[in-house]
């Protein structure tokens, strides 16, 4: 591996001069700067960014820890974070926890070891529950999951009103004439619990039955959604509508309906979370709650960069609303 000493020898200057050139410092003659940069190119030298950040006590890398990068919700957020960070000359270190607290703890420590400038975190339920006991040691913005926050907190928070969104989506199905509504919710997921509350609230307000077998908490995977839907379809009294709380579940339900030769919405209506691109490419088009993923990612990155620059800023909490987009998959039966 080429070292800074090799560059200095090739350019005929000191290592201190090479450092000044690479750091774009003043008081270096143009001729010397050109010689150093030529040596850098010839030797294909890449500075040790970790060592540089340790010396400077700050890096130009931020961390992003999400639950499942295969979930389009987190994919879109990650893209917005990367775009916003890049525009401010920051790079992004992405980690995926699979809702596993042990894996998450490993990555939280790794971020500290890598001396990142700050972290955007979608915590597991265990971490969210114990967040006030944690000492992360770097500026943090929490997304998608609620954690305690007050004026003395050193983290910011960006949420979707998950309960309200599920309440509105369930109410939409009720208003369109569906009487037996089932729901798929993420197991061990904060958002799954919140969306379940909104689902139950809408059904209770309309004095509708809530059979236990109609409520399924399963892993947030397409295969789990498909299997749960198949079980619902095979009940003695199957539901006439199904609410899904992420796009992976929605895809699984579509697969199960095809395998069972069920027609949507004639045999079962479908409405779910996340306006994935494919939801308008299938027939019928899928009714969804569109979450402002790009706004979440952009706002989280802006909040984090502000906190990196000014660590003593008052903690901020932003709650965003999802948008209900009604399509053919939940067409009115009234």
N, C-alpha and C positions, 0 to 999 in steps of 0.2 A: 504494500500500500504506500502510495506516495505521501511523504510528510512535508510539512511546511519548510523544514530544513532543506529538503531537496529542491524546492522551488527557489529558496534563497540562494543556494549554491549555483543553480542554473542561471539565475538572473544577476548574480554577482552583487547581491545586497544582503543586508542583515535580515534575520527572521522578523525583527520588529518592523522593518520597512514593508515586508510582505504583509504583515498583519494590518498595517496602516492602509495599504492599497486595497486589500480585501474588505476592510471596514469602511472604505470610501472616505477616509479621513483627509483633512486638508494638509497643506504644506508638504506635498510630494510632487517633485518635478514631473512634468508630462512625460519626459523621456524615460524616467525611472519607472513610472506607472505602466507605460507601454511595455517595457522590458519584463516587468513582473507578470503582467497579464499574458504575454507571449509564453513565458515559462509555465504558467498555470495551464495554458491550452496544450502545450507540447507534452507536458507530463500528465495531463488529464487529472489534475489535482482537484479533489473535493474537500472543502473544509470540514472539520469535525464539528457538526452543528451542536451536538450535545455539549461538548467541551466549551464551545463558544457561549452557549446559553448559560452554562454554569458560571462562567466568568462574568457575564453581563447580568446575572441574576434574573434573566428573563429570556424566554424563547419566543419565536414567532410561530409556534405550533399550539393549537388548541385540541383538546380531546372531545370526542363525541361517543358516548356510551348508550346504545339503544338495545331494546329487547329482542328484536328480530328483524334483521335487514331484509329478509325476504318479504316481510309485510310491506305492501306499497305505501302505507302510511309513513313508516320510518324511511323507506327509500326516498320518498319525496322530501321529507324533512332533511335528510342527509344531503341531498342535492342543493337545497336552499342554504344550508349551513356552509357547504363547500364554496358555493358561488359568492356568498357574502364575505366569508373569510378571505377568499382569494382576492377580492376587490380591495381588501385592506392589508394585503401582503402577509396574510397568515395562511398556514397550511393546516390540514385536519388529520388527526389520528383517530381512526374509526375502530370501535370495538363492539362486539355483539354478545349479549349475555344469555340469550335464550331463557330469560326469566329465572336464571339460576343464581342464587345469592353468592355461592362460592365462586363461581366464574366472575361475577360482578366484583367481588372483593379483590380478586386477583387483578382485574383491570384498573380498579380504583387505585391500588398500590402502584401498578405499572405507570399510570399517569404521573404519579408523584416521582417515581424513579426517572422518568423521561423528562422531568422538569418542564412540563407543559405550562403554558401561561394561564390556562383555565380550562374548565370542563363543562360541557353541556351533557346532562345526565337524565335519562329516563329510568328511574330506579325500580328495582323489584319491589314487591309488596313488603318484604322484610326490611329492606333498607328504608323505604318511605316511612314505615312505622317507627323506626328507631333513628330517624334522621337527626334529631336534636342531640343525640349522643355521639354523633360522628364528628371527627376532626379531619376534614379532607386536606386542609393545608393549601388550597388554591381557590381562586375565584370560581364560583359555580352557578350555573343556571339550571334549574330543574324543569323538565318539560313533561307534560302528559299525565303526571301523577302528583297528587296533592301531598305536600309536606308542610309542617308548621312553619310559619313565617311571621316575623314582627319587625319593628323598626331597628332592632339591634342585630338582626340576622345578616350574615355575610353571603347570602345567596339570593337569587331572584327566582321567580316562578312564573311559568306560562302554562295555562290549562285550557282545555276545552270544557264547556259545561256539558259533561257527558250525561248526567241525569236528565237534564232538560232535553237534550237531543233525542235520547231514547224515549222519553215521554212523548215528544212530538211525533216521532216515527210510529210509535204504537197507537197513538191517538188517530193518526192518519189511517191506519188499517181499520180501526174501529169505525171511523166515520165512513169508510168505504164499504161497510156492511159485513166485515168478517167477525165471526162470533167465537171461534176457537183458535186462539193465537198462541203459538209456542215461541220460545226464544232460545238461541244459542249464545252462551256467554263464556268469555275466556277464563279458564281455570287458573287460580293463583294470580289473577290480574286485577290491579286496582281499577282500571277502566271497566273491566267486566263487571265488577261489583257495583260501580256507579251506574252503569247502564241497566243493570238488573233492577236497581231501585227505581229508575225512571219507568221501566217496563211495568213493574208491579204497581206503581202509583197510577198510571193510566188505566190499567185494568180495574183497580179498586174504585177509582172515581166513577167508572162506568158500570160498577156493580157486576163485573164479569167474573166467571169462575177462573181459578188458576190451578188446574190440576198439577200435582207434583211432577208427573211424567212429561209435562209440557215445558219444564224448565231444565235445561241441560248446561252444566258447567264442564267444559272439555278443553283440552290443550288447544292453543291458538294455531292449529294446523289445518290445512285443507282436508287431509285424510280423516282427521277427527270430526270435522264438520260433516263430511260425507257419511261417516258411520253413524253419527248422531241423527242425521236426517233420515237415514234408512230405518233406524229404530222408530222414529216418530211416524213415518209413513206406515209402518206395520202394526201400529197400535189398533186395538179394537175400535176406538173412536179417535181417528187421526185428526190433527189440526187442519184448519182450512187456510191458515196463514202462518208464515214463519218469519221471525225477525232475527237477523244475524248481526253480530256486533263487530265484525271486521270482514274485509274482502276475501280473506282466505276461507272463512266459513261460507261466505256467499258462493264462492266457486265450488266448494264441496257440496253444497245443497243442489246446485245446478247439475253436478255430476250424478248425484243420487236420484234426482228427479228424472234424468234421462235414462238411468239404469232401471228405474221403476216404471218407465213409460207414463209419467205424470205430466200433465200440461200445466204450464204457468201462464196466467193465474187461474184457469178454469178449475184445476184440481187443487192447487195450493198457491196462494199468493206469496210473494217474496219481497222483503224490503230489508236493506242492510246499511251498514256504515262503510264509508270510503267510496269516493267516486273514481274508482280505478278506470283507466282508459277502456278496458274491455267491457265495462258495464253498459256502454251504448253500442257495442258491436254485436252483442248477442240478441236473440229474439226470444221473448220480448225484452226490451231495454229495462234495466233494473232500477227500481226506486231506491234512492240512497240518501243518507246524510253525508253531504260533502264537507269534509273537514278542511280548514284553511291551513294545509300542511306547509305551503310555501311561506305563508305569513308566520307560522310557528318557527320555522327554521331561520328565517331572516331576522325576526324579532329576538329570538334567543341569542343569535350570534351578536347582534348589535348590543343587547344588554350585557353580554359577557365581555365584549371589547371595552364597553364603558366601565365595567367594574374592574377590569384589568388596569385601566388607566387611572381610575379613582376608586381604590378599594373601600373607602369609607362612605360610599354612597348609601343612602337609605335603601333598604330592601324594597323591591317592586314586585307586585303580583299583577299579571295580566290574564284575564279570562276572556276567551274568544268563543264565538257561537258557530255551531255547524249550520249548514244550509240544507233544508229539506228540498229534494228534487224529486217530484212525483213523476213516475213513468208507467209503462204498461204493465209491469210485473205485479202491480198492486191495484189494477183497474177496479173501479167501483162495482160492487155486486148489488148495490141498492136499486 
